[in-house]
Amino acid sequence: MTVRVGLVGAGAVGARHARTLAAFDDVELVGVCDPVPAAAGALAAELGVPAVADLDRLLRAGVDAVWLCVPPFAHGDPELAAVRAGVPFFVEKPLAADLPVARRVADAVAAAGLPTATGYHWRHLDTVERARQVLGGDRVRLVDVRWWGTTPPAAWWRREDRSGGQVVEQATHVLDLVRVLAGEVTEVVGAAAPSTREARDVPDATAAVLRFRSGAVGTASTSCVLPLPTAAGLDVAAAGVSVALTETSLRVGTAEGVEEVIPTVDARRAVDRAFVDVLSGRPRAPGLVDVAEALRTHHLACAVAEAARTGAAVRVGEP
Ligand SMILES: NC(=O)c1ccc[n+]([C@@H]2O[C@H](COP(=O)([O-])OP(=O)(O)OC[C@H]3O[C@@H](n4cnc5c(N)ncnc54)[C@H](O)[C@@H]3O)[C@@H](O)[C@H]2O)c1
């Protein structure tokens, strides 16, 4: 079976998904669109597929699914258009720059019963599954999660109302893994170092303390003032075992010694493959995060961002 897909948003991550999808034997990339015609045109020309004027036309072209690779502020309308057309979609993280749009999308998806997938690709790393097994959830007592890096070049990234801020846009990847490895967070307190750059209102840094339902505690920190990416990952302490996880490495410490593990999975490819498999009627890979599950992570990220912004204790909402 050939799966016919369309792609919206021909930016950095849209180009990555389009190249991955175009390389699958069982996928036909029907077209790409972007409000900047030159962006759609360049990607379409590279892959030898049509540039399409807008999502409506893509949906009318008869697609089995669309990949929505738009910036955080642009969510809502594309997803609701796909739902109205009855077309399953893959959507990049975060679900939105804020909670209300993400909730509206999740409600519409649930009512329609449509298959969805999201760009939380770290969940496809075999090292994440290994970490989950060695930690055994309940024994986790402490988590330290970090995203320390640069200020990305996109203008939208620098404005909190456009990107959601660094916690919501970037640290969401590792906050998602906090949920996988240590369970749900119930409450967050935090503080932020305000921006020292005129063109950016995203804070220079944030720091938060997390309280877990299990009784465990954690810290979450971000910074975007560094000259190069420095740390994105999490350290976990559990009774008798420690775990240090990044996108490219896993270190497990026990009384027997330290084990270093390198992922054998290309998670960025695996996330696309997994959703194509769903669309083809094949079994669902356990790492695939649908919109409903992504909404839980978005609730956590929004709570961490709000706690840092306001200094108040924030309860993590539930979908
Ligand atoms: N999962 C990952 O590893 C990963 C990596 C990078 C980015 N992302 C996410 O992907 C999203 C896009 O990031 P990016 O780096 O590709 O950004 P980008 O700025 O490079 O590209 C965004 C593209 O979307 C287009 N666009 C803007 N508004 C639109 C709208 N209303 N409708 C349709 N298209 C619109 C822009 O013209 C641009 O071509 C972000 O949410 C980001 O968090 C995920």
The ligand as an SDF file (V2000), in Angstrom:
LIG
                    3D

 44 48  0  0  0  0  0  0  0  0999 V2000
   11.2400   17.4450   16.8280 N   0  0  0  0  0  0  0  0  0  0  0  0
   12.3140   18.1310   16.5580 C   0  0  0  0  0  0  0  0  0  0  0  0
   13.4290   17.6500   16.6550 O   0  0  0  0  0  0  0  0  0  0  0  0
   12.2000   19.5460   16.0830 C   0  0  0  0  0  0  0  0  0  0  0  0
   13.3270   20.1960   15.5760 C   0  0  0  0  0  0  0  0  0  0  0  0
   13.1770   21.5010   15.1300 C   0  0  0  0  0  0  0  0  0  0  0  0
   11.9500   22.1300   15.2150 C   0  0  0  0  0  0  0  0  0  0  0  0
   10.8800   21.4730   15.7270 N   0  0  0  0  0  0  0  0  0  0  0  0
    9.5670   22.1280   15.8390 C   0  0  0  0  0  0  0  0  0  0  0  0
    9.0400   22.3200   14.5410 O   0  0  0  0  0  0  0  0  0  0  0  0
    8.3460   23.5550   14.4610 C   0  0  0  0  0  0  0  0  0  0  0  0
    8.9280   24.3670   13.3100 C   0  0  0  0  0  0  0  0  0  0  0  0
   10.2900   24.6210   13.5880 O   0  0  0  0  0  0  0  0  0  0  0  0
   11.3180   24.9940   12.4210 P   0  0  0  0  0  0  0  0  0  0  0  0
   12.6580   24.9780   13.0550 O   0  0  0  0  0  0  0  0  0  0  0  0
   11.0730   24.1580   11.2210 O   0  0  0  0  0  0  0  0  0  0  0  0
   10.8830   26.4940   12.1170 O   0  0  0  0  0  0  0  0  0  0  0  0
   11.2080   27.3460   10.8020 P   0  0  0  0  0  0  0  0  0  0  0  0
   11.0100   28.7590   11.1720 O   0  0  0  0  0  0  0  0  0  0  0  0
   12.5220   26.9010   10.2270 O   0  0  0  0  0  0  0  0  0  0  0  0
   10.1050   26.8780    9.7690 O   0  0  0  0  0  0  0  0  0  0  0  0
    8.7330   27.0920    9.9700 C   0  0  0  0  0  0  0  0  0  0  0  0
    8.0620   27.1370    8.6040 C   0  0  0  0  0  0  0  0  0  0  0  0
    6.6670   27.2310    8.8140 O   0  0  0  0  0  0  0  0  0  0  0  0
    6.1590   28.2460    7.9610 C   0  0  0  0  0  0  0  0  0  0  0  0
    4.9650   28.8470    8.5600 N   0  0  0  0  0  0  0  0  0  0  0  0
    4.8790   29.9270    9.3490 C   0  0  0  0  0  0  0  0  0  0  0  0
    3.5960   30.1640    9.6870 N   0  0  0  0  0  0  0  0  0  0  0  0
    2.8730   29.2280    9.0900 C   0  0  0  0  0  0  0  0  0  0  0  0
    1.5010   28.9770    9.0260 C   0  0  0  0  0  0  0  0  0  0  0  0
    0.6140   29.7420    9.6760 N   0  0  0  0  0  0  0  0  0  0  0  0
    1.0870   27.9240    8.2980 N   0  0  0  0  0  0  0  0  0  0  0  0
    1.9610   27.1580    7.6410 C   0  0  0  0  0  0  0  0  0  0  0  0
    3.3130   27.3600    7.6650 N   0  0  0  0  0  0  0  0  0  0  0  0
    3.7450   28.3940    8.3800 C   0  0  0  0  0  0  0  0  0  0  0  0
    7.2670   29.2490    7.8160 C   0  0  0  0  0  0  0  0  0  0  0  0
    7.1250   30.0380    6.6360 O   0  0  0  0  0  0  0  0  0  0  0  0
    8.4970   28.3500    7.7820 C   0  0  0  0  0  0  0  0  0  0  0  0
    8.8230   27.9360    6.4650 O   0  0  0  0  0  0  0  0  0  0  0  0
    8.5120   24.2130   15.8240 C   0  0  0  0  0  0  0  0  0  0  0  0
    7.3750   23.9990   16.6140 O   0  0  0  0  0  0  0  0  0  0  0  0
    9.6760   23.4970   16.4610 C   0  0  0  0  0  0  0  0  0  0  0  0
    9.5590   23.3920   17.8560 O   0  0  0  0  0  0  0  0  0  0  0  0
   10.9780   20.1910   16.1450 C   0  0  0  0  0  0  0  0  0  0  0  0
  1  2  1  0
  2  3  2  0
  2  4  1  0
  4  5  1  0
  4 44  2  0
  5  6  2  0
  6  7  1  0
  7  8  2  0
  8  9  1  0
  8 44  1  0
  9 10  1  0
  9 42  1  0
 10 11  1  0
 11 12  1  0
 11 40  1  0
 12 13  1  0
 13 14  1  0
 14 15  2  0
 14 16  1  0
 14 17  1  0
 17 18  1  0
 18 19  2  0
 18 20  1  0
 18 21  1  0
 21 22  1  0
 22 23  1  0
 23 24  1  0
 23 38  1  0
 24 25  1  0
 25 26  1  0
 25 36  1  0
 26 27  1  0
 26 35  1  0
 27 28  2  0
 28 29  1  0
 29 30  1  0
 29 35  2  0
 30 31  1  0
 30 32  2  0
 32 33  1  0
 33 34  2  0
 34 35  1  0
 36 37  1  0
 36 38  1  0
 38 39  1  0
 40 41  1  0
 40 42  1  0
 42 43  1  0
M  CHG  2   8   1  16  -1
M  END
$$$$
